[in-house]
């Protein structure tokens, strides 16, 4: 896969944390940053899918046939 270099500015504190992490794992800064961005974008994609699912069910809720039947059975079983 072709890669392009980009400049990212980090605070001294963040850079120190990154270096401690990458050294502990024996990895390069680029590798750790690349993985972090991939994870971030994947989490964002999954959150968007979740948002769309919730939106769809909000527009058109699914009937809970099993839950309704179970609730009826529980109510019917009560010795009122």
Secondary structure as the mmCIF struct_conf table of DSSP 4:
data_model
#
loop_
_struct_conf.conf_type_id
_struct_conf.id
_struct_conf.beg_label_comp_id
_struct_conf.beg_label_asym_id
_struct_conf.beg_label_seq_id
_struct_conf.end_label_comp_id
_struct_conf.end_label_asym_id
_struct_conf.end_label_seq_id
HELX_RH_AL_P HELX_RH_AL_P1 UNK A 12 UNK A 25
TURN_TY1_P TURN_TY1_P1 UNK A 26 UNK A 26
HELX_RH_AL_P HELX_RH_AL_P2 UNK A 29 UNK A 59
BEND BEND1 UNK A 60 UNK A 60
HELX_LH_PP_P HELX_LH_PP_P1 UNK A 61 UNK A 63
HELX_RH_AL_P HELX_RH_AL_P3 UNK A 65 UNK A 77
BEND BEND2 UNK A 78 UNK A 78
#
